[in-house]
Amino acid sequence: MALGTLRYQSRRASQAPLLHRLRELASVRVRFGYRRLTVLLRREGWLVNAKRIYRLYREDGLAVRTRQRAKAAGRQRRPLAAAVRPNERWSMDFVHDRLADGRSFRVLTVIDQFTRECLALWAEGSLTGDKVARRLDAIVARRGAPASITVDNGSEFASRALDHWAYRYGVHLQFIRPGKPAENGFIESFNGRLRDECLNAHVFLSLADARARLEEWLQDYNRHRPHSALGDRAPADFAADWSRPPALAKLAPEAGSMGIPRPILEVLN
């Protein structure tokens, strides 16, 4: 072995500042993996790639533990029509949780299938069809009515109150087949993120506390959380970019198994 090799000292810059910032982000975004943490670091101006962050992430023991899902045989199902513009298709569902004193509550979740924006997170002890209709009224007053809303076959969504609301606004309620939650995959994926990053991360002392925490998470999700289907942009940024015609062809995410929007240029042509 050459003498120069024995005396070689690495000239690579210290990784301590980067590792320190990575630890800080991981302590705040406890359910973010290394890819989303890489996006956040790049937003702050760090010149890093995913491989480098992955190495530091693993060496420092920051890996997020995830449950292994049981494998199921693949089955062919009906392809979902993809939304091609904002406010065309919404998805809606409920999520259940409990307060610190054991009382249960439900959260109404509504998202835009194209922009992935969360349009509503509303917690109530019970949510009837009338209450759901009132929450939807508030969303429509803010951004207009969609062409359709994908929902399951729950009694609240099949109620007369919601049927009357849909008729009044000319909205088509698209019911999925019973026992086929994958047909409403957008909201199922969103609900998983909500439970993992918000509901499981907090103890709610009251219904008011739950509503405040949910609103805080909603704002962070829409404005800051990187979304891989949107090119690691936040949903609000993607929705804002949609209003800039020269960049339309570059901004649309590609179509996927869950009906992710196709390139906008193809739609316009």
SELODO-853181 format. One record per atom (N, C-alpha, C): x, y, z. Coordinates in steps of 0.02 Angstrom, whole numbers, padded with zeros to 5 digits, always signed. Example, Ala and Ser with C-alpha at 12.3 -4.5 7.8 and 13.67 -1.06 7.14 Angstrom:
2
+00660-00284+00390/+00615-00225+00390/+00660-00165+00390/+00642-00112+00354/+00684-00053+00357/+00645+00002+00394/
//
This chain:
269
+00042-00060+00000/+00000+00000+00000/+00044+00062+00000/+00027+00110-00041/+00067+00171-00046/+00064+00212+00018/+00118+00247+00032/+00122+00288+00092/+00070+00345+00091/+00058+00371+00030/+00009+00425+00024/-00062+00402+00044/-00077+00340+00029/-00143+00313+00046/-00151+00308+00121/-00098+00288+00156/-00101+00281+00229/-00111+00349+00263/-00083+00402+00232/-00086+00468+00263/-00147+00509+00239/-00188+00480+00196/-00244+00519+00167/-00295+00537+00221/-00318+00598+00220/-00371+00622+00264/-00428+00650+00222/-00487+00630+00238/-00546+00652+00200/-00553+00728+00204/-00569+00759+00148/-00581+00831+00145/-00655+00848+00140/-00697+00797+00147/-00769+00810+00142/-00792+00852+00200/-00836+00899+00186/-00862+00943+00238/-00898+00903+00291/-00898+00930+00351/-00931+00896+00407/-01006+00890+00394/-01033+00832+00412/-01105+00820+00403/-01145+00840+00465/-01109+00866+00517/-01143+00881+00580/-01201+00931+00573/-01191+00989+00538/-01247+01036+00532/-01307+01005+00496/-01294+00967+00443/-01349+00935+00406/-01384+00884+00450/-01346+00843+00485/-01376+00793+00528/-01416+00825+00584/-01391+00880+00611/-01428+00915+00664/-01495+00940+00638/-01495+00969+00578/-01559+00994+00549/-01605+00936+00532/-01576+00881+00508/-01617+00822+00493/-01651+00796+00555/-01615+00794+00610/-01644+00772+00674/-01700+00818+00696/-01690+00884+00687/-01742+00932+00706/-01806+00921+00666/-01799+00913+00600/-01857+00902+00558/-01891+00836+00575/-01851+00784+00587/-01879+00719+00603/-01916+00719+00670/-01894+00762+00716/-01927+00766+00781/-01994+00801+00777/-02001+00846+00727/-02065+00881+00717/-02110+00841+00670/-02082+00815+00616/-02120+00775+00567/-02107+00701+00582/-02136+00678+00637/-02117+00612+00662/-02138+00555+00616/-02185+00566+00571/-02208+00513+00526/-02184+00523+00455/-02138+00570+00444/-02111+00580+00377/-02051+00533+00366/-02047+00502+00308/-01990+00462+00290/-01935+00505+00260/-01880+00472+00240/-01822+00510+00217/-01836+00549+00152/-01881+00525+00110/-01894+00560+00047/-01927+00628+00060/-01978+00629+00103/-02011+00693+00117/-01965+00739+00157/-01924+00711+00201/-01876+00752+00237/-01825+00783+00189/-01807+00745+00136/-01762+00772+00085/-01793+00833+00050/-01858+00828+00035/-01893+00883+00003/-01892+00945+00048/-01905+00936+00113/-01905+00992+00160/-01836+01024+00164/-01784+00983+00166/-01716+01010+00169/-01699+01050+00106/-01720+01024+00048/-01707+01061-00015/-01743+01128-00016/-01803+01129+00012/-01840+01193+00016/-01803+01244+00057/-01764+01220+00106/-01726+01265+00149/-01659+01286+00118/-01642+01256+00060/-01581+01275+00026/-01524+01226+00032/-01534+01169+00065/-01481+01119+00070/-01472+01084+00003/-01410+01078-00021/-01395+01044-00084/-01382+00971-00069/-01436+00932-00063/-01432+00862-00045/-01475+00821-00092/-01458+00756-00096/-01501+00711-00133/-01529+00658-00086/-01576+00618-00110/-01610+00570-00068/-01563+00516-00041/-01511+00497-00081/-01465+00445-00059/-01425+00468+00003/-01404+00529+00000/-01365+00556+00057/-01407+00559+00120/-01468+00584+00113/-01513+00588+00171/-01531+00519+00196/-01541+00472+00150/-01557+00403+00171/-01501+00374+00213/-01438+00386+00194/-01382+00359+00232/-01380+00388+00303/-01387+00454+00308/-01388+00486+00374/-01449+00465+00414/-01504+00458+00380/-01568+00439+00410/-01562+00370+00442/-01532+00323+00407/-01524+00255+00432/-01471+00251+00487/-01415+00286+00477/-01361+00283+00526/-01382+00313+00593/-01426+00362+00591/-01448+00395+00653/-01509+00362+00684/-01534+00309+00653/-01591+00273+00681/-01656+00311+00678/-01666+00350+00625/-01727+00391+00619/-01783+00357+00580/-01772+00296+00557/-01820+00263+00514/-01888+00255+00549/-01941+00269+00511/-02009+00263+00537/-02031+00190+00535/-02058+00166+00589/-02083+00098+00590/-02153+00095+00559/-02163+00049+00514/-02227+00040+00481/-02250-00032+00488/-02316-00040+00492/-02343-00108+00496/-02340-00141+00428/-02322-00204+00428/-02321-00242+00366/-02392-00265+00350/-02415-00247+00291/-02483-00266+00271/-02484-00336+00243/-02537-00371+00258/-02545-00439+00231/-02554-00435+00156/-02520-00479+00120/-02526-00480+00047/-02591-00513+00026/-02623-00484-00022/-02686-00511-00048/-02679-00522-00123/-02714-00572-00148/-02712-00586-00219/-02741-00528-00258/-02707-00509-00312/-02731-00453-00352/-02794-00470-00390/-02840-00423-00392/-02903-00432-00428/-02913-00373-00475/-02943-00386-00531/-02958-00333-00579/-03019-00295-00555/-03017-00230-00553/-03075-00191-00534/-03086-00136-00586/-03143-00105-00581/-03160-00054-00630/-03113+00005-00626/-03085+00028-00683/-03041+00086-00680/-03081+00149-00662/-03051+00191-00621/-03083+00253-00600/-03069+00308-00651/-03121+00346-00668/-03112+00402-00713/-03071+00456-00677/-03021+00482-00710/-02976+00531-00679/-03005+00601-00685/-02999+00639-00632/-03018+00710-00635/-02965+00747-00676/-02987+00794-00717/-02940+00830-00761/-02936+00904-00746/-02969+00925-00692/-02966+00996-00673/-02985+01002-00599/-02966+01057-00567/-02985+01067-00497/-03061+01072-00490/-03086+01050-00434/-03157+01056-00416/-03202+01015-00461/-03175+00967-00498/-03217+00924-00539/-03245+00865-00499/-03201+00831-00461/-03222+00774-00421/-03195+00782-00350/-03240+00772-00302/-03219+00769-00232/-03226+00697-00207/-03194+00683-00151/-03204+00620-00115/-03221+00638-00043/-03263+00596-00012/-03287+00612+00056/-03293+00547+00096/-03278+00552+00161/-03280+00493+00204/-03281+00515+00277/-03283+00467+00323/-03279+00479+00395/-03220+00442+00424/-03191+00471+00477/-03139+00438+00517/-03161+00441+00590/-03151+00387+00627/-03172+00382+00696/-03112+00389+00743/-03124+00420+00801/-03072+00424+00854/-03106+00436+00921/-03066+00440+00974/-03092+00450+01042/-03056+00507+01077/-03093+00541+01122/-03064+00592+01164/-03028+00559+01223/-02992+00599+01262/-02955+00572+01319/-03001+00539+01371/-03063+00562+01376/-03109+00533+01425/-03148+00473+01398/-03131+00451+01337/-03162+00391+01309/-03220+00404+01262/-03245+00465+01260/-03301+00480+01215/-03277+00477+01142/-03317+00447+01100/-03299+00440+01030/-03324+00500+00990/-03290+00513+00934/-03312+00565+00888/-03293+00544+00818/-03323+00578+00770/-03311+00563+00700/-03285+00626+00665/-03244+00615+00615/-03216+00671+00576/-03238+00664+00503/-03272+00715+00478/-03290+00717+00407/-03229+00741+00368/-03209+00701+00318/-03151+00719+00276/-03175+00728+00204/-03154+00783+00174/-03172+00798+00104/-03108+00822+00069/-03094+00793+00010/-03035+00814-00028/-03053+00823-00101/-03013+00863-00136/-03018+00872-00208/-02973+00819-00241/-03001+00777-00284/-02963+00723-00314/-02907+00747-00359/-02914+00805-00389/-02863+00828-00436/-02805+00863-00401/-02820+00913-00359/-02767+00951-00326/-02744+00918-00261/-02782+00869-00236/-02768+00835-00172/-02778+00882-00112/-02807+00940-00122/-02820+00985-00066/-02871+00954-00018/-02859+00964+00046/-02909+00945+00096/-02958+01003+00102/-03021+00991+00088/-03071+01044+00088/-03107+01050+00155/-03107+00997+00195/-03141+01000+00259/-03117+00944+00304/-03106+00961+00368/-03096+00913+00422/-03139+00938+00480/-03195+00905+00491/-03241+00930+00542/-03259+00874+00590/-03247+00886+00655/-03259+00836+00706/-03326+00850+00742/-03364+00797+00752/-03428+00800+00788/-03438+00735+00826/-03477+00739+00880/-03494+00678+00916/-03534+00632+00872/-03578+00660+00831/-03616+00622+00781/-03625+00666+00720/-03623+00635+00662/-03629+00672+00599/-03686+00643+00559/-03740+00679+00555/-03798+00657+00517/-03794+00684+00446/-03841+00663+00405/-03843+00689+00337/-03853+00764+00334/-03894+00791+00381/-03905+00864+00383/-03841+00901+00400/-03803+00875+00448/-03741+00908+00467/-03689+00905+00411/-03687+00848+00376/-03641+00842+00319/-03660+00893+00265/-03724+00900+00252/-03747+00948+00201/-03728+01019+00220/-03733+01037+00284/-03714+01104+00305/-03640+01117+00296/-03599+01067+00310/-03526+01075+00300/-03511+01083+00225/-03546+01046+00183/-03535+01051+00111/-03558+01119+00085/-03611+01146+00115/-03634+01213+00096/-03578+01264+00106/-03542+01258+00162/-03487+01304+00176/-03431+01299+00125/-03417+01237+00103/-03363+01228+00053/-03385+01256-00014/-03448+01243-00034/-03473+01267-00098/-03474+01344-00099/-03490+01375-00044/-03491+01448-00041/-03421+01476-00052/-03370+01437-00035/-03301+01459-00040/-03271+01446-00108/-03289+01390-00141/-03255+01371-00203/-03301+01344-00257/-03366+01343-00246/-03413+01318-00296/-03424+01243-00288/-03475+01218-00323/-03494+01147-00317/-03455+01105-00367/-03440+01042-00349/-03406+00998-00396/-03456+00965-00444/-03430+00929-00493/-03474+00891-00537/-03498+00828-00503/-03454+00797-00462/-03473+00735-00428/-03434+00729-00363/-03460+00687-00318/-03426+00671-00255/-03428+00595-00247/-03370+00565-00237/-03365+00492-00228/-03373+00477-00154/-03420+00433-00136/-03434+00416-00067/-03447+00342-00061/-03447+00316+00002/-03466+00247+00013/-03541+00243+00025/-03565+00186+00047/-03637+00176+00054/-03662+00187+00125/-03628+00228+00164/-03649+00244+00232/-03717+00278+00233/-03753+00269+00289/-03820+00296+00294/-03822+00372+00287/-03769+00406+00311/-03768+00479+00306/-03764+00502+00233/-03725+00467+00193/-03717+00486+00123/-03777+00465+00080/-03813+00414+00102/-03872+00391+00065/-03936+00422+00092/-03930+00471+00137/-03988+00501+00169/-04026+00548+00122/-04087+00563+00140/-04128+00609+00101/-04098+00679+00102/-04069+00698+00160/-04041+00765+00166/-03985+00776+00116/-03940+00727+00109/-03885+00735+00062/-03909+00728-00010/-03959+00685-00021/-03987+00679-00088/-04019+00745-00110/-04053+00778-00064/-04084+00843-00079/-04030+00895-00092/-03975+00893-00053/-03920+00940-00063/-03889+00930-00132/-03877+00868-00151/-03847+00854-00217/-03893+00877-00273/-03958+00867-00266/-04005+00888-00317/-04006+00965-00323/-04002+00998-00266/-04004+01071-00265/-03944+01102-00302/-03885+01070-00296/-03825+01097-00327/-03807+01062-00393/-03846+01013-00413/-03831+00977-00474/-03769+00934-00470/-03756+00905-00411/-03697+00864-00399/-03716+00790-00402/-03676+00752-00438/-03687+00679-00442/-03651+00644-00385/-03688+00607-00344/-03658+00567-00291/-03639+00499-00319/-03575+00487-00324/-03550+00425-00354/-03534+00375-00297/-03579+00326-00288/-03571+00277-00235/-03526+00220-00259/-03478+00201-00216/-03436+00144-00233/-03474+00080-00216/-03449+00023-00240/-03481-00041-00224/-03469-00059-00151/-03518-00089-00118/-03510-00109-00048/-03449-00154-00039/-03409-00140+00013/-03351-00181+00027/-03293-00170-00020/-03293-00115-00059/-03239-00100-00106/-03210-00030-00092/-03179-00020-00034/-03152+00047-00018/-03099+00071-00066/-03065+00024-00101/-03013+00044-00148/-03042+00085-00206/-03106+00080-00218/-03137+00120-00271/-03141+00194-00252/-03130+00209-00189/-03124+00278-00166/-03055+00287-00137/-03005+00267-00176/-02936+00264-00152/-02907+00330-00130/-02928+00385-00161/-02900+00450-00142/-02914+00465-00069/-02976+00457-00047/-02994+00473+00022/-02966+00422+00070/-02962+00358+00049/-02933+00307+00093/-02860+00321+00107/-02823+00341+00056/-02753+00359+00065/-02746+00421+00110/-02789+00470+00098/-02787+00531+00139/-02803+00514+00212/-02854+00473+00224/-02872+00455+00292/-02815+00420+00329/-02777+00380+00292/-02720+00347+00322/-02667+00396+00345/-02654+00447+00303/-02606+00500+00323/-02632+00539+00382/-02697+00554+00382/-02727+00592+00437/-02720+00554+00503/-02735+00490+00502/-02730+00451+00564/-02658+00445+00587/-02614+00432+00539/-02544+00420+00556/-02510+00483+00583/-02523+00541+00552/-02486+00602+00567/-02522+00648+00616/-02587+00639+00626/-02625+00684+00670/-02661+00647+00726/-02708+00604+00708/-02750+00572+00758/-02709+00529+00806/-02662+00490+00780/-02621+00447+00823/-02566+00485+00859/-02554+00548+00839/-02499+00586+00868/-02522+00631+00925/-02587+00636+00938/-02613+00682+00989/-02663+00647+01034/-02669+00673+01095/-02722+00654+01141/-02769+00714+01144/-02831+00704+01125/-02879+00759+01121/-02918+00765+01187/-02913+00823+01218/-02944+00834+01283/-03019+00849+01277/-03039+00877+01221/-03109+00894+01210/-03121+00897+01135/-03185+00905+01118/-03203+00911+01047/-03174+00975+01017/-03173+01028+01057/-03144+01092+01033/-03069+01083+01022/-03036+01046+01066/-02964+01033+01057/-02951+00993+00994/-02994+00943+00981/-02987+00902+00921/-02996+00945+00858/-03046+00990+00859/-03057+01032+00801/-02998+01079+00788/-02969+01106+00842/-02912+01151+00834/-02851+01113+00806/-02839+01053+00830/-02783+01013+00805/-02793+00993+00732/-02854+00976+00715/-02870+00956+00647/-02861+01015+00599/-02883+01074+00620/-02876+01133+00577/-02802+01150+00567/-02762+01143+00620/-02691+01156+00614/-02658+01107+00566/-02677+01043+00570/-02649+00992+00525/-02672+01004+00454/-02736+01024+00444/-02763+01038+00377/-02722+01093+00343/-02709+01147+00379/-02671+01202+00349/-02600+01180+00331/-02569+01141+00375/-02502+01116+00360/-02502+01069+00301/-02552+01025+00297/-02558+00977+00242/-02566+01014+00175/-02610+01063+00173/-02623+01098+00110/-02566+01143+00089/-02532+01174+00136/-02483+01227+00119/-02410+01204+00120/-02395+01152+00158/-02324+01135+00167/-02307+01062+00153/-02351+01016+00166/-02333+00945+00162/-02319+00925+00090/-02260+00897+00075/-02245+00875+00006/-02290+00816-00014/-02317+00818-00074/-02359+00764-00100/-02324+00733-00160/-02307+00669-00155/-02268+00637-00208/-02304+00636-00275/-02371+00631-00275/-02409+00630-00337/-02410+00698-00371/-02391+00751-00335/-02390+00819-00363/-02319+00844-00373/-02272+00798-00382/-02203+00818-00391/-02172+00848-00329/-02192+00822-00271/-02168+00844-00205/-02186+00916-00189/-02239+00940-00221/-02265+01006-00203/-02323+00998-00155/-02338+01051-00119/-02396+01051-00075/-02459+01061-00118/-02516+01033-00097/-02578+01040-00136/-02596+01112-00153/-02588+01157-00105/-02606+01228-00118/-02561+01258-00172/-02497+01239-00172/-02451+01264-00223/-02470+01238-00292/-02488+01173-00294/-02509+01144-00358/-02572+01178-00384/-02620+01190-00339/-02682+01223-00360/-02668+01294-00385/-02621+01329-00353/-02604+01396-00375/-02569+01395-00443/-02526+01345-00453/-02491+01338-00517/-02539+01324-00575/-02594+01291-00560/-02643+01275-00612/-02669+01338-00647/-02669+01394-00612/-02696+01456-00640/-02645+01491-00685/-02585+01461-00694/-02534+01491-00737/-02530+01452-00802/-02565+01472-00856/-02568+01434-00918/-02501+01414-00948/-02449+01456-00949/-02387+01435-00982/-02354+01373-00951/-02369+01360-00888/-02336+01304-00855/-02380+01243-00849/-02439+01243-00880/-02486+01189-00870/-02458+01121-00889/-02423+01117-00946/-02400+01052-00970/-02349+01021-00923/-02312+01062-00885/-02261+01036-00841/-02287+01019-00771/-02345+01047-00754/-02367+01042-00685/-02412+00984-00670/-02443+00954-00720/-02491+00901-00706/-02456+00836-00687/-02481+00801-00634/-02453+00736-00617/-02476+00684-00667/-02440+00628-00670/-02457+00576-00718/-02509+00529-00692/-02544+00495-00737/-02597+00449-00718/-02568+00388-00685/-02602+00362-00635/-02580+00302-00599/-02637+00255-00587/-02625+00205-00545/-02675+00153-00534/-02736+00179-00498/-02730+00236-00462/-02787+00263-00426/-02821+00319-00464/-02806+00328-00527/-02839+00380-00566/-02806+00447-00557/-02740+00448-00546/-02704+00511-00538/-02708+00550-00604/-02716+00617-00600/-02727+00657-00661/-02675+00645-00714/-02696+00641-00777/-02651+00634-00835/-02621+00702-00851/-02568+00703-00891/-02537+00767-00911/-02589+00815-00940/-02589+00875-00915/-02640+00924-00934/-02636+00940-01008/-02576+00937-01036/-02569+00954-01107/-02610+00908-01150/-02613+00843-01132/-02653+00796-01170/-02727+00813-01168/-02748+00836-01108/-02819+00854-01100/-02837+00914-01143/-02793+00964-01142/-02807+01025-01179/-02805+01013-01254/-02764+00966-01277/-02761+00951-01348/-02819+00907-01369/
//
